[in-house]
Amino acid sequence: LQFTEEKLGQAEKTELDAHFENLLARADCTKNWTEKILRQTEVLLQPNPSARVEEFLYEKLDRKVPSRVTNGELLAQYMTEAANDFGPGTPYGKTLIKVGETERRLGAAERDFIHCASINFLTPLRNFLEGDWKTIAKERRILQNRRLDLDACKARLKKAKAAEAKAAAVPDFQETRPRNYVLSASASALWSDEVEKAEHELRLTQTEFDRQAEVTRLLLEGISSTHVNHLRCLHEFVESQTNYYAQCYQYMLDLQKQLGRFSGTFVGNAESTSPPPAAASPPALAAASLPAVPTIPVVPTVVGVPSTVAEAVLNPSEVKPPASGTRKARVLYDYEAADSTELALLADEMITVYSLPGMDPDWLIGERGNQKGKVPVTYLELLS
């Protein structure tokens, strides 16, 4: 009755102090945002909604969640099987094996990151929502009931006092029926007893309300400790995520270096498997009967550049840039030179680059002051 009359605006309610209201608002805000952060972190760690539902059911049934391979590990498995079918000795097969191994390492790193994030971040947030917050919500409901009881007692006392005052009014002694005076005196005594009962109930209800308000206030003030705990968990989550991305970056950087070094070999092998021309000139047929002699591809002569350019015999100190075609480039990643023909690079530095006829398209000649050497194109951002 009290709750309904309050909603209809027909009854007054006891208002809590401003500090208590701020604590309630802060607790509600903490609960709402913790739920959103928890749900979105779960989406980040497991984008598949079906898998999330499955994990939720296993958790509610208190059963162990079955191990599931990550997308990277599954891709690595497919690449390895494809390499075995294509031939692990072929250029494509070798590359599939190298990329597959890196994807497997990425999948393992992702698995470790998900495990660390679940323990260090998701579990504390979930424990707060399922533990501390449920306790706070329970005590708040009890406080609400105590407050309704208190306001009902106040309303009852108010009505009893109003009735007592009306009954205690001076009767009209000129009344032709003296019986009314007797009834008025009896009603006054009756309402006096009712007022005493209402006051006694009000004192008891006020004591229970004050005690419950203090319990609830202490729980609400504990939200500050919850924030401190969640802050520590957030730092751990960021640290695990940083380690995960650093591992991924290092794995991909190593893979990129491997593919950059072996790309020329793969291209050479691919060209060697191409079919011979349909028709050969007489000199070529005559030469076929002679002993095989290794040859080096011949390219047009450029001023300052030997007529034969090959990675094994390239001497960067003897290379001169062409009259036109040089460009500026910004280095994207650090690069360690594999031998004296390559130029070591530092991230974010600016160098001059150009290409020579017959060079592998994945490489350029780079210059930094008096230093020259081959540099991989994938490590550069060419500027106009």
C-alpha positions in Angstrom: 0.0 0.0 0.0 2.8 2.4 0.9 4.7 1.6 -2.3 1.6 2.1 -4.5 0.7 5.4 -2.8 4.2 6.7 -3.3 4.1 5.8 -7.0 0.8 7.6 -7.3 2.1 10.6 -5.4 -0.3 10.2 -2.5 2.2 9.4 0.2 5.5 10.9 1.4 8.7 8.9 1.5 11.8 9.2 3.6 14.6 10.6 1.5 18.2 9.3 2.0 21.0 11.8 2.5 23.0 13.1 -0.5 26.1 11.0 0.4 24.1 7.8 0.5 22.4 8.6 -2.8 25.9 9.3 -4.4 27.1 5.9 -3.1 24.0 4.2 -4.7 24.5 5.9 -8.0 28.2 5.0 -8.0 27.5 1.4 -7.3 24.9 1.2 -10.1 27.4 2.8 -12.5 30.1 0.3 -11.5 27.8 -2.6 -12.0 26.5 -1.5 -15.4 29.9 -0.7 -16.9 31.5 -3.8 -15.4 28.9 -5.9 -17.1 29.5 -4.2 -20.5 33.3 -4.5 -20.2 33.0 -8.1 -19.2 30.8 -9.0 -22.1 32.9 -7.1 -24.7 36.1 -8.6 -23.4 34.6 -12.1 -23.8 33.7 -11.1 -27.4 37.3 -10.0 -28.0 38.7 -13.2 -26.7 36.2 -15.4 -28.4 34.4 -13.8 -31.4 32.4 -16.9 -32.1 29.0 -16.6 -30.3 28.3 -20.3 -30.5 31.6 -21.1 -28.8 30.8 -18.5 -26.1 27.4 -20.1 -25.5 29.0 -23.5 -25.2 31.6 -22.3 -22.7 28.8 -20.6 -20.7 26.8 -23.9 -20.5 29.9 -25.8 -19.5 30.5 -23.3 -16.8 27.0 -23.4 -15.4 27.0 -27.2 -15.5 30.3 -27.1 -13.6 32.1 -29.1 -16.2 35.5 -28.7 -17.8 35.4 -26.8 -21.1 36.9 -29.0 -23.9 40.1 -27.7 -25.4 39.6 -26.0 -28.8 42.2 -25.3 -31.4 42.7 -21.6 -32.3 42.2 -20.3 -35.8 45.9 -19.9 -36.2 46.6 -23.5 -35.2 43.9 -24.7 -37.6 45.4 -22.7 -40.5 48.9 -24.0 -39.7 47.5 -27.6 -39.9 46.0 -26.9 -43.3 49.1 -25.3 -44.6 51.3 -28.2 -43.5 49.0 -30.8 -45.0 48.9 -28.8 -48.3 52.7 -28.6 -48.3 52.9 -32.4 -48.0 50.6 -32.8 -50.9 52.3 -30.2 -53.1 55.8 -31.4 -52.1 57.7 -30.1 -49.2 60.8 -29.6 -51.5 59.0 -27.2 -53.9 59.2 -23.4 -53.4 55.5 -23.2 -52.6 55.7 -26.2 -50.3 58.7 -24.7 -48.4 56.9 -21.4 -48.0 53.7 -23.1 -46.8 55.7 -24.9 -44.1 57.4 -21.8 -42.9 54.2 -19.8 -42.8 52.4 -22.7 -41.2 54.9 -22.9 -38.5 54.6 -19.2 -37.8 50.8 -19.5 -37.7 51.1 -22.3 -35.2 53.2 -20.2 -33.0 50.7 -17.3 -33.3 47.9 -19.7 -32.4 49.8 -20.9 -29.3 50.5 -17.3 -28.3 46.8 -16.5 -28.7 45.9 -19.4 -26.5 48.2 -18.2 -23.7 46.9 -14.7 -24.0 43.3 -15.9 -23.7 44.2 -18.0 -20.7 46.0 -15.2 -18.9 43.2 -12.7 -19.7 40.5 -15.0 -18.4 42.3 -15.6 -15.1 43.6 -12.1 -14.4 40.8 -10.0 -15.8 37.6 -11.8 -16.6 37.4 -13.9 -13.4 37.7 -10.8 -11.0 35.0 -9.0 -12.9 32.7 -12.0 -12.9 33.4 -12.6 -9.2 32.3 -9.1 -8.4 29.1 -9.4 -10.4 28.2 -12.8 -9.0 29.4 -12.2 -5.4 29.8 -8.7 -4.0 27.2 -7.1 -6.2 24.6 -9.7 -5.4 25.2 -9.1 -1.7 24.8 -5.3 -2.2 21.6 -5.8 -4.2 20.2 -8.1 -1.5 20.9 -5.6 1.3 19.5 -2.7 -0.8 16.2 -4.6 -1.2 16.1 -5.2 2.5 16.8 -1.5 3.1 13.9 -0.6 0.7 11.5 -2.8 2.6 12.7 -1.2 5.9 12.1 2.2 4.4 8.6 1.3 3.3 7.8 0.0 6.7 9.2 3.2 8.3 7.1 5.4 6.1 4.0 3.3 6.7 4.5 3.6 10.4 4.9 7.4 10.0 1.6 7.6 8.0 -0.2 5.4 10.6 1.0 7.7 13.5 0.0 10.8 11.6 -3.5 9.4 11.1 -3.8 8.3 14.7 -2.8 11.8 16.0 -5.2 13.5 13.6 -8.0 11.2 14.9 -7.0 11.7 18.5 -7.1 15.5 18.1 -10.5 15.3 16.5 -11.8 13.1 19.3 -10.4 15.3 22.0 -12.3 18.3 20.7 -14.5 19.9 23.4 -18.0 18.4 23.2 -21.2 20.5 23.0 -22.7 20.3 26.5 -25.9 21.8 25.2 -26.3 18.7 23.2 -29.9 17.4 23.8 -28.4 13.8 23.8 -25.8 13.5 26.6 -24.8 10.1 25.3 -22.7 11.8 22.6 -20.4 13.3 25.3 -19.7 9.8 26.7 -18.9 8.4 23.3 -16.6 11.3 22.6 -14.6 10.7 25.8 -14.3 6.9 25.0 -13.1 7.6 21.5 -10.4 10.0 22.7 -9.0 7.4 25.1 -9.1 4.8 22.3 -7.2 7.0 19.9 -4.7 7.8 22.6 -3.8 4.2 22.9 -3.6 3.9 19.2 -1.1 6.8 19.1 1.1 5.1 21.7 1.2 1.9 19.7 2.0 3.7 16.5 4.9 5.6 18.3 6.3 2.4 19.6 6.2 0.7 16.2 7.8 3.8 14.7 10.7 3.6 17.1 11.3 0.0 16.4 11.0 0.4 12.7 13.3 3.5 12.8 15.9 1.4 14.6 15.8 -1.4 12.1 16.0 1.1 9.2 19.0 2.8 10.7 20.8 -0.5 11.3 20.1 -1.6 7.7 21.1 1.7 6.3 24.5 1.4 8.1 25.1 -2.1 6.7 24.2 -1.0 3.2 26.4 2.1 3.5 29.5 0.0 4.5 28.9 -2.3 1.5 28.5 0.6 -0.9 31.7 2.3 0.4 33.5 -1.0 -0.4 33.0 -0.1 -4.1 36.2 2.0 -3.8 38.1 -1.2 -3.0 36.5 -2.9 -5.9 37.8 -0.1 -8.2 41.3 -0.6 -6.9 41.2 -4.3 -7.5 39.8 -3.9 -11.0 42.5 -1.3 -11.7 45.2 -3.9 -10.8 43.5 -6.5 -13.0 43.3 -4.0 -15.8 47.1 -3.4 -15.7 47.6 -7.2 -15.8 45.3 -7.5 -18.8 47.2 -4.7 -20.7 50.5 -6.4 -19.8 49.4 -9.8 -21.1 47.9 -8.1 -24.3 51.2 -6.2 -24.8 53.2 -9.4 -24.5 50.9 -11.2 -26.9 51.1 -8.5 -29.6 54.9 -8.3 -29.1 55.2 -12.0 -29.7 53.0 -11.8 -32.8 55.1 -8.9 -34.2 58.4 -10.8 -33.6 57.1 -14.0 -35.1 55.9 -12.1 -38.2 59.1 -10.1 -38.5 61.2 -13.3 -38.4 58.9 -14.9 -41.0 59.2 -11.8 -43.2 63.0 -11.9 -43.0 63.0 -15.6 -44.0 60.7 -15.1 -46.9 62.7 -12.0 -48.0 66.0 -14.0 -48.0 64.6 -17.0 -49.9 62.3 -15.1 -52.3 65.2 -14.9 -54.9 65.9 -18.6 -54.6 62.2 -19.4 -55.0 61.9 -17.2 -58.1 65.0 -18.8 -59.6 63.7 -22.3 -59.0 60.3 -21.3 -60.5 62.0 -19.9 -63.7 64.2 -23.1 -64.0 61.1 -25.2 -64.2 59.6 -23.3 -67.1 59.5 -25.2 -70.4 62.1 -24.5 -73.1 61.3 -22.4 -76.2 59.5 -24.3 -79.0 62.2 -23.4 -81.5 65.9 -22.9 -80.9 68.4 -21.2 -83.2 71.2 -23.3 -84.8 73.9 -21.8 -82.5 71.8 -22.9 -79.5 71.5 -26.4 -80.9 75.2 -26.6 -81.5 75.9 -25.4 -78.1 73.7 -28.1 -76.7 76.3 -30.7 -77.6 79.0 -28.9 -75.7 79.7 -29.5 -72.0 77.3 -27.6 -69.8 78.8 -24.4 -68.4 77.1 -22.3 -65.7 76.1 -19.0 -67.1 74.9 -15.7 -65.6 72.0 -13.8 -67.1 73.1 -11.0 -69.3 71.4 -7.6 -68.9 71.8 -4.3 -70.7 74.9 -2.3 -69.7 74.3 0.7 -67.4 77.0 3.2 -66.7 78.9 2.2 -63.6 77.1 -1.1 -63.3 78.7 -4.4 -64.4 77.0 -6.1 -67.4 76.0 -9.1 -65.2 74.1 -8.6 -62.1 73.6 -11.4 -59.6 73.1 -11.5 -55.9 76.2 -13.6 -55.3 78.6 -11.3 -57.2 77.0 -7.9 -56.5 79.5 -5.5 -55.0 77.5 -2.5 -53.6 80.6 -0.4 -53.4 81.0 -0.6 -57.2 77.3 0.2 -57.9 76.5 3.8 -59.0 73.0 5.2 -59.0 71.3 5.7 -62.3 70.9 9.3 -63.6 67.2 9.1 -62.9 64.9 6.8 -61.0 66.2 7.3 -57.4 63.6 7.7 -54.7 63.4 8.5 -51.0 62.1 5.8 -48.7 61.3 5.6 -45.1 62.3 2.4 -43.2 59.4 0.6 -41.5 61.2 -2.0 -39.4 64.7 -2.7 -38.2 66.6 -5.0 -40.5 69.9 -6.9 -39.9 72.1 -7.4 -42.9 72.6 -11.1 -43.7 76.0 -10.4 -45.5 78.2 -7.7 -46.8 76.0 -7.1 -49.9 73.1 -6.0 -47.7 72.5 -2.7 -45.9 71.4 -2.8 -42.3 68.3 -0.6 -41.6 66.9 1.2 -38.6 63.2 1.9 -38.3 62.0 5.5 -39.3 65.3 6.5 -41.0 65.3 7.9 -44.5 67.4 6.4 -47.3 67.8 6.7 -51.0 66.8 3.7 -53.1 66.8 2.6 -56.7 66.6 -0.5 -58.8 69.0 -2.0 -61.3 68.2 -4.1 -64.4 68.1 -7.8 -63.6 67.6 -7.3 -59.9 65.0 -9.3 -57.9 61.9 -7.1 -57.7 61.7 -7.8 -54.0 65.0 -6.0 -53.4 66.4 -2.5 -54.1 69.8 -0.8 -53.7 69.8 1.5 -50.7 72.2 4.3 -49.9 72.8 6.0 -46.6 75.7 8.4 -46.9 78.7 6.4 -48.1 77.0 3.1 -47.3 75.3 1.0 -50.0 73.7 -2.4 -50.1 70.6 -4.4 -51.0 67.5 -3.7 -48.9 64.2 -5.7 -49.0 61.2 -3.7 -50.4 58.8 -5.0 -47.7 60.8 -3.1 -45.1 60.4 0.3 -46.9 57.7 2.9 -47.5 58.5 4.5 -50.9 57.9 8.2 -51.0 57.0 10.2 -54.0 
